[in-house]
């Protein structure tokens, strides 16, 4: 039975995390003595000190993408999403795994924490810097972020293969798998669906731990094997969007699996049509528009008739039907599109537009694709889901080439859900025009006068500058 103290934690815990995030965010914008910072601190103390009196200590832990307070996982509604997401990223950036409040907390204790937090953001070793700054505090302590299982495998410190390489291997295993599936279907061989589920489960685990790395994989396009990469990219984007919606891990896995097979009907389209280097003829477009129906038939042959199979059939059929019921296949007296279909539709359109296939033989830049999708929002695309999608990929999606006010050129490396115009950027051309590889810089960094060190002034065309994303993001 849950005792009174545990119930109290569950009631106020999400407010503690939310206000803690607000305090940190406010401190990045204003000086420590600013009234907005002081007010935010007061509100936080009102929440945490009564709980410390009853619990003696409060331990805030980050595990994967979730926060725990005194061992209980904190569940939250959509209104808390941005603040929780901000706090997760800031903890990870500084390798902070936990914050322990040992005694009644005074405003001065929080101010000390904030100074350490801000200073660590400028350090090459942020955790060590923060730990040193916090050494004089007898009230607040921090501990290092612990590595968690990624796709059924623990990653040990000092292991030869870093996370990016492991995630890269997972991505290309998925591409290889879907390529094999299509080959086997065409030759009439049996397909191993259980392997697909294991692959998607691994993707989900890795995305919960390192979302930006997997999203960077989707930015690297392979024009020669578009169909296979597209299926995996849509699966990853769909999972990432669903995670932002607060859907549970079981749903993320099911949706990822459904999305992986959304285009399976294209097995019936001749290869010379799919890979045609010029625009489709009217007859070829008729073939293309048949693939949702062929997808339904292919899935029914592949799977036993369970719930996932039903959702796969629905998504295969609906993913090109718009919310106003235009698109294809043409339907009559349709009441509502499935949630999975709406999510996959967004992921499908974004990846297709930013690839050299179907929508344009010359791919759009990610920011241009988002602009086109914004025009379609509310007519073709679900407007609420699109807002979450933009929040996920960022105003400057990963892989966008940008010019900074320092005359450096860089690739967006990780989006920033809170400060949308201030992502992390990988510098590839320095201010002298020399080609370099790094460093990765945060555009939220400020100098001693609180002015931003770098800002984006212009988006550039990757194709014009002949930038190979794989060279930098793989």
C-alpha positions as CSV (number, residue, x, y, z in Angstrom):
1,X,0.0,0.0,0.0
2,X,1.3,3.5,-0.8
3,X,1.9,5.5,2.4
4,X,1.0,9.1,2.9
5,X,4.6,10.4,2.3
6,X,4.8,8.5,-1.1
7,X,1.4,10.0,-2.1
8,X,2.7,13.5,-1.2
9,X,5.8,13.0,-3.4
10,X,3.7,11.9,-6.4
11,X,1.4,14.9,-6.0
12,X,4.1,17.6,-5.9
13,X,7.1,15.9,-7.6
14,X,6.3,17.0,-11.1
15,X,5.9,20.6,-9.8
16,X,9.3,20.4,-8.2
17,X,11.0,19.2,-11.4
18,X,9.0,21.8,-13.4
19,X,10.0,24.7,-11.1
20,X,13.6,23.5,-10.9
21,X,13.8,23.7,-14.7
22,X,12.2,27.2,-14.6
23,X,14.9,28.4,-12.1
24,X,17.7,27.1,-14.2
25,X,16.2,28.6,-17.4
26,X,15.7,31.9,-15.8
27,X,19.2,32.0,-14.5
28,X,20.5,31.5,-18.0
29,X,18.6,34.6,-19.2
30,X,18.9,37.0,-16.2
31,X,21.6,38.0,-13.7
32,X,21.5,36.1,-10.3
33,X,20.2,39.1,-8.5
34,X,17.3,39.8,-11.0
35,X,13.9,39.7,-9.5
36,X,12.7,37.0,-11.9
37,X,15.5,34.7,-10.7
38,X,14.8,35.5,-7.0
39,X,11.0,34.9,-7.5
40,X,11.6,31.6,-9.3
41,X,13.9,30.4,-6.4
42,X,11.3,31.4,-3.8
43,X,8.7,29.3,-5.6
44,X,11.0,26.3,-5.7
45,X,11.8,26.5,-2.0
46,X,8.1,26.6,-1.2
47,X,7.8,23.3,-2.9
48,X,10.9,21.4,-1.7
49,X,11.4,22.5,1.9
50,X,8.1,21.1,3.3
51,X,9.0,17.8,1.5
52,X,12.5,17.9,3.0
53,X,11.0,18.3,6.5
54,X,9.0,15.1,6.1
55,X,11.5,13.1,4.0
56,X,14.7,14.5,5.5
57,X,16.3,14.5,2.0
58,X,15.2,14.9,-1.6
59,X,17.1,13.0,-4.3
60,X,16.4,14.0,-7.9
61,X,17.7,11.4,-10.3
62,X,17.9,11.3,-14.1
63,X,17.6,7.8,-15.7
64,X,17.4,7.7,-19.4
65,X,14.9,10.4,-20.3
66,X,13.0,10.3,-17.0
67,X,13.3,11.9,-13.6
68,X,12.9,10.1,-10.3
69,X,12.4,11.7,-6.9
70,X,13.3,9.6,-3.9
71,X,13.0,6.5,-6.2
72,X,9.6,7.3,-7.7
73,X,9.4,8.0,-11.4
74,X,7.8,11.4,-12.1
75,X,5.0,11.3,-14.7
76,X,3.9,14.5,-16.2
77,X,1.3,16.0,-18.6
78,X,2.0,17.7,-21.9
79,X,2.0,21.2,-20.3
80,X,5.3,20.2,-18.5
81,X,7.0,18.8,-21.6
82,X,9.3,21.7,-22.6
83,X,10.6,22.2,-19.1
84,X,11.2,18.6,-18.5
85,X,12.9,18.3,-21.8
86,X,15.1,21.3,-21.1
87,X,16.2,19.8,-17.7
88,X,17.0,16.4,-19.2
89,X,19.3,18.0,-21.8
90,X,21.0,20.4,-19.3
91,X,21.7,17.5,-16.9
92,X,23.1,15.4,-19.7
93,X,25.2,18.2,-21.1
94,X,26.9,18.4,-17.6
95,X,26.9,14.7,-17.0
96,X,24.7,15.2,-13.9
97,X,23.0,12.1,-12.8
98,X,21.5,13.3,-9.5
99,X,21.0,16.3,-7.2
100,X,20.6,15.7,-3.5
101,X,19.1,18.2,-1.1
102,X,20.3,17.2,2.4
103,X,18.9,19.9,4.6
104,X,16.4,22.8,4.5
105,X,17.4,24.9,1.5
106,X,18.1,28.6,1.6
107,X,18.1,31.0,-1.3
108,X,21.9,31.3,-1.0
109,X,22.2,27.5,-1.5
110,X,20.3,27.7,-4.8
111,X,22.3,30.8,-5.9
112,X,25.5,28.8,-5.3
113,X,24.1,25.9,-7.4
114,X,23.1,28.3,-10.2
115,X,26.6,29.9,-10.3
116,X,28.2,26.4,-10.5
117,X,25.6,25.4,-13.1
118,X,26.3,28.4,-15.4
119,X,30.1,28.2,-15.0
120,X,30.1,24.5,-15.9
121,X,28.5,25.4,-19.2
122,X,31.7,27.1,-20.4
123,X,34.0,24.2,-19.3
124,X,35.4,21.4,-21.3
125,X,34.8,19.2,-18.2
126,X,31.4,20.5,-17.0
127,X,30.8,17.8,-14.4
128,X,34.2,18.3,-12.7
129,X,33.8,22.1,-12.8
130,X,30.3,21.9,-11.2
131,X,31.5,19.4,-8.6
132,X,34.4,21.7,-7.6
133,X,32.1,24.7,-7.4
134,X,29.6,22.8,-5.2
135,X,32.3,21.4,-2.8
136,X,31.6,24.2,-0.3
137,X,27.9,23.4,-0.1
138,X,26.7,21.3,2.9
139,X,23.1,21.4,1.6
140,X,23.2,20.4,-2.1
141,X,25.3,17.6,-3.7
142,X,25.5,16.2,-7.2
143,X,26.6,12.8,-8.6
144,X,27.7,11.8,-12.0
145,X,25.3,10.5,-14.7
146,X,25.5,6.7,-14.8
147,X,25.5,4.9,-18.1
148,X,22.3,2.9,-18.7
149,X,21.7,-0.1,-20.9
150,X,21.5,0.9,-24.6
151,X,19.7,-1.7,-26.7
152,X,20.3,-4.7,-24.3
153,X,24.0,-3.8,-24.0
154,X,25.8,-1.9,-21.2
155,X,28.3,0.6,-22.4
156,X,31.3,0.7,-20.0
157,X,33.5,3.7,-19.5
158,X,36.6,3.4,-21.8
159,X,34.9,0.9,-24.2
160,X,36.5,1.1,-27.6
161,X,33.2,1.7,-29.5
162,X,31.5,4.9,-28.4
163,X,27.8,5.5,-28.4
164,X,27.7,7.1,-31.8
165,X,29.3,4.1,-33.4
166,X,26.9,1.7,-31.6
167,X,23.9,3.7,-32.7
168,X,25.3,3.9,-36.2
169,X,25.5,0.1,-36.2
170,X,21.9,-0.2,-35.1
171,X,20.8,2.2,-37.8
172,X,22.5,0.4,-40.6
173,X,21.4,-3.0,-39.2
174,X,17.8,-1.7,-39.6
175,X,18.5,-0.5,-43.1
176,X,20.0,-3.9,-44.0
177,X,17.0,-5.7,-42.4
178,X,14.4,-3.8,-44.4
179,X,16.4,-4.3,-47.6
180,X,16.4,-8.0,-46.8
181,X,12.6,-8.0,-46.2
182,X,11.9,-6.4,-49.5
183,X,14.2,-8.8,-51.3
184,X,12.6,-11.8,-49.6
185,X,9.0,-10.6,-50.4
186,X,9.9,-10.2,-54.0
187,X,11.3,-13.7,-54.2
188,X,8.5,-15.2,-52.1
189,X,10.7,-16.2,-49.1
190,X,9.6,-16.1,-45.5
191,X,10.3,-13.0,-43.5
192,X,11.4,-12.9,-39.8
193,X,9.2,-10.3,-38.1
194,X,10.6,-11.0,-34.7
195,X,13.9,-9.6,-35.8
196,X,12.2,-6.4,-36.7
197,X,10.7,-6.1,-33.3
198,X,14.1,-6.6,-31.6
199,X,15.6,-4.0,-33.9
200,X,12.9,-1.5,-33.1
201,X,13.2,-2.2,-29.3
202,X,16.9,-1.4,-29.6
203,X,16.2,1.8,-31.5
204,X,13.7,2.9,-28.8
205,X,16.2,2.2,-26.0
206,X,18.9,4.2,-27.8
207,X,16.6,7.0,-28.7
208,X,15.5,7.5,-25.1
209,X,19.2,7.8,-24.2
210,X,20.7,9.7,-27.2
211,X,17.9,11.1,-29.3
212,X,20.0,13.6,-31.2
213,X,22.5,10.9,-32.4
214,X,19.7,8.9,-33.9
215,X,18.1,12.0,-35.4
216,X,21.4,12.8,-37.0
217,X,21.4,9.4,-38.7
218,X,18.1,10.4,-40.4
219,X,19.7,13.5,-41.8
220,X,22.2,11.5,-43.8
221,X,20.6,10.5,-47.0
222,X,21.6,7.7,-49.3
223,X,20.2,8.4,-52.8
224,X,21.0,5.0,-54.2
225,X,19.1,3.2,-51.4
226,X,16.4,5.7,-50.7
227,X,13.6,3.2,-50.1
228,X,15.4,1.4,-47.3
229,X,16.8,4.4,-45.6
230,X,13.5,6.2,-45.8
231,X,11.7,3.3,-44.0
232,X,14.1,3.4,-41.1
233,X,14.2,7.2,-41.0
234,X,10.3,7.4,-40.8
235,X,10.4,4.8,-38.0
236,X,13.0,6.8,-36.0
237,X,11.2,10.2,-36.6
238,X,7.8,8.6,-35.6
239,X,9.3,7.1,-32.4
240,X,11.0,10.4,-31.5
241,X,7.7,12.4,-32.0
242,X,5.7,9.9,-30.0
243,X,8.2,10.1,-27.2
244,X,7.6,13.9,-27.1
245,X,3.9,13.2,-26.8
246,X,4.5,11.2,-23.6
247,X,3.5,7.8,-25.0
248,X,4.9,4.8,-23.2
249,X,7.7,2.5,-24.3
250,X,5.4,-0.3,-25.4
251,X,3.5,2.2,-27.7
252,X,6.8,3.6,-29.0
253,X,7.9,0.1,-30.0
254,X,4.7,-0.8,-31.7
255,X,4.6,2.5,-33.6
256,X,8.2,2.1,-34.6
257,X,7.5,-1.3,-36.0
258,X,4.4,-0.1,-37.8
259,X,6.3,2.9,-39.3
260,X,9.1,0.6,-40.5
261,X,6.6,-1.2,-42.8
262,X,4.6,1.8,-43.9
263,X,6.0,1.7,-47.4
264,X,6.2,-2.1,-47.8
265,X,3.7,-1.9,-50.7
266,X,6.4,-0.4,-52.9
267,X,7.7,-4.0,-53.4
268,X,5.1,-4.2,-56.1
269,X,6.5,-1.2,-58.0
270,X,9.2,-2.0,-60.6
271,X,12.7,-0.9,-59.5
272,X,13.2,1.1,-62.7
273,X,10.2,3.2,-61.7
274,X,11.2,3.7,-58.1
275,X,14.8,4.6,-59.1
276,X,13.9,6.7,-62.1
277,X,16.2,9.7,-62.4
278,X,13.5,11.9,-64.1
279,X,9.9,12.8,-63.3
280,X,7.2,10.2,-63.2
281,X,4.8,9.9,-66.1
282,X,1.0,9.9,-65.4
283,X,1.0,6.1,-65.6
284,X,3.9,5.8,-63.3
285,X,2.2,8.0,-60.7
286,X,-0.8,5.7,-60.9
287,X,1.5,2.9,-59.9
288,X,3.1,4.9,-57.1
289,X,-0.4,5.7,-55.7
290,X,-1.3,2.0,-55.5
291,X,1.4,1.2,-52.9
292,X,-0.8,1.9,-49.9
293,X,-3.3,-0.8,-51.1
294,X,-0.4,-3.2,-52.0
295,X,1.0,-2.5,-48.5
296,X,-2.1,-3.7,-46.9
297,X,-2.0,-6.9,-48.9
298,X,1.7,-7.5,-48.2
299,X,1.3,-7.0,-44.4
300,X,-1.6,-9.4,-44.2
301,X,0.6,-12.0,-45.8
302,X,3.6,-11.3,-43.5
303,X,2.0,-11.2,-40.1
304,X,-0.4,-13.1,-37.9
305,X,-3.6,-11.1,-37.3
306,X,-2.7,-9.4,-34.0
307,X,-3.1,-5.8,-32.9
308,X,0.2,-4.7,-34.3
309,X,-0.8,-6.2,-37.7
310,X,-4.1,-4.3,-37.6
311,X,-2.3,-1.0,-36.9
312,X,0.3,-1.7,-39.6
313,X,-2.5,-2.3,-42.1
314,X,-4.2,0.9,-41.1
315,X,-1.0,3.0,-41.4
316,X,0.0,1.4,-44.7
317,X,-3.4,2.4,-46.1
318,X,-3.7,5.8,-44.5
319,X,-0.2,7.4,-44.5
320,X,-0.9,9.4,-47.7
321,X,-4.4,10.5,-46.7
322,X,-4.5,14.0,-45.4
323,X,-6.6,15.2,-42.5
324,X,-9.1,16.8,-44.9
325,X,-9.3,13.3,-46.6
326,X,-7.6,14.5,-49.8
327,X,-4.5,12.6,-50.9
328,X,-4.6,8.9,-51.8
329,X,-6.1,6.4,-51.9
330,X,-9.4,8.3,-52.4
331,X,-11.8,7.6,-49.6
332,X,-15.5,8.4,-48.9
333,X,-17.3,8.8,-45.6
334,X,-14.1,8.6,-43.6
335,X,-14.6,9.7,-39.9
336,X,-11.0,10.1,-38.6
337,X,-7.5,9.1,-39.4
338,X,-5.6,6.8,-36.9
339,X,-3.2,8.6,-34.6
340,X,-0.3,6.4,-35.8
341,X,-1.2,7.4,-39.4
342,X,-1.0,11.1,-38.6
343,X,2.4,10.7,-36.9
344,X,3.8,8.6,-39.7
345,X,2.5,11.0,-42.3
346,X,4.5,13.9,-40.7
347,X,7.7,11.8,-40.6
348,X,7.1,10.5,-44.1
349,X,6.7,13.9,-45.6
350,X,9.7,15.5,-43.8
351,X,12.1,12.7,-44.8
352,X,10.8,12.5,-48.4
353,X,11.1,16.3,-48.9
354,X,14.6,16.4,-47.6
355,X,15.7,13.5,-49.8
356,X,16.4,13.3,-53.5
357,X,13.3,11.3,-54.4
358,X,9.5,11.7,-55.0
359,X,8.9,15.3,-53.9
360,X,11.9,16.8,-55.6
361,X,14.9,15.5,-57.5
362,X,16.8,18.2,-55.7
363,X,16.2,17.8,-52.0
364,X,14.9,20.6,-49.9
365,X,16.8,21.9,-47.0
366,X,15.3,20.9,-43.6
367,X,14.2,24.4,-42.8
368,X,12.5,24.8,-46.2
369,X,10.7,21.5,-45.7
370,X,9.4,22.7,-42.4
371,X,8.1,25.9,-44.0
372,X,6.2,23.9,-46.6
373,X,4.8,21.6,-44.0
374,X,3.7,24.6,-41.9
375,X,1.7,25.8,-44.9
376,X,0.1,22.4,-45.0
377,X,-0.6,22.3,-41.3
378,X,-4.3,22.2,-40.6
379,X,-5.2,21.1,-44.1
380,X,-3.0,18.2,-44.9
381,X,-1.2,17.7,-41.6
382,X,-2.5,17.6,-38.0
383,X,-1.6,21.1,-36.6
384,X,-1.1,20.0,-33.0
385,X,1.2,17.1,-33.9
386,X,3.1,19.4,-36.2
387,X,3.8,21.7,-33.3
388,X,5.4,18.8,-31.4
389,X,7.2,17.8,-34.6
390,X,8.8,21.2,-34.9
391,X,9.8,21.1,-31.3
392,X,11.4,17.7,-31.9
393,X,13.4,18.5,-35.0
394,X,14.0,22.1,-34.0
395,X,13.7,25.4,-35.9
396,X,17.1,24.5,-37.3
397,X,17.0,20.7,-37.8
398,X,20.1,18.6,-37.4
399,X,22.2,18.8,-40.5
400,X,21.2,22.4,-41.4
401,X,24.2,24.4,-42.6
402,X,24.4,27.8,-40.9
403,X,26.6,30.8,-41.0
404,X,27.4,32.4,-37.6
405,X,28.1,36.0,-36.7
406,X,31.7,35.0,-36.0
407,X,32.1,34.2,-39.8
408,X,32.3,30.5,-39.0
409,X,30.2,27.9,-40.8
410,X,28.7,25.0,-39.0
411,X,26.2,22.1,-39.1
412,X,23.4,22.0,-36.6
413,X,24.4,19.1,-34.3
414,X,21.6,19.0,-31.7
415,X,18.4,21.1,-31.6
416,X,17.4,23.1,-28.5
417,X,13.7,22.6,-27.5
418,X,13.8,25.6,-25.1
419,X,15.9,28.1,-27.0
420,X,14.8,27.2,-30.5
421,X,17.3,29.6,-32.3
422,X,20.3,28.4,-30.2
423,X,21.1,24.8,-31.1
424,X,24.5,23.1,-30.7
425,X,26.6,23.5,-33.8
426,X,29.5,21.6,-35.2
427,X,32.0,24.0,-36.7
428,X,33.3,22.9,-40.1
429,X,34.8,26.1,-41.5
430,X,36.6,28.5,-39.1
431,X,36.6,32.3,-39.3
432,X,39.6,32.2,-41.5
433,X,37.9,30.1,-44.1
434,X,39.8,26.9,-43.2
435,X,38.1,23.6,-43.2
436,X,38.0,22.1,-39.7
437,X,36.2,19.3,-37.8
438,X,34.8,20.8,-34.6
439,X,34.5,21.8,-32.0
440,X,30.8,21.4,-31.2
441,X,29.6,24.6,-29.6
442,X,26.4,25.6,-27.8
443,X,24.8,28.8,-29.1
444,X,23.5,29.4,-25.5
445,X,27.1,30.2,-24.3
446,X,27.7,33.7,-23.2
447,X,30.8,35.8,-22.4
448,X,31.5,37.6,-19.1
449,X,29.2,40.5,-20.2
450,X,26.3,38.0,-20.7
451,X,26.4,38.5,-24.5
452,X,26.1,35.4,-26.7
453,X,29.4,34.2,-28.1
454,X,27.8,33.0,-31.3
455,X,24.5,33.5,-33.2
456,X,23.1,32.2,-36.4
457,X,22.8,34.9,-39.1
458,X,22.0,32.8,-42.2
459,X,21.0,29.4,-43.4
460,X,23.1,28.1,-46.3
461,X,22.5,25.5,-49.0
462,X,24.3,22.2,-48.4
463,X,24.1,21.2,-52.1
464,X,25.6,24.6,-53.2
465,X,28.6,24.1,-50.8
466,X,28.8,20.4,-51.7
467,X,28.8,19.4,-48.0
468,X,28.7,15.6,-47.4
469,X,26.8,15.2,-44.1
470,X,28.0,11.6,-43.6
471,X,31.6,13.0,-43.3
472,X,30.6,14.9,-40.2
473,X,27.7,13.2,-38.6
474,X,28.6,9.5,-38.9
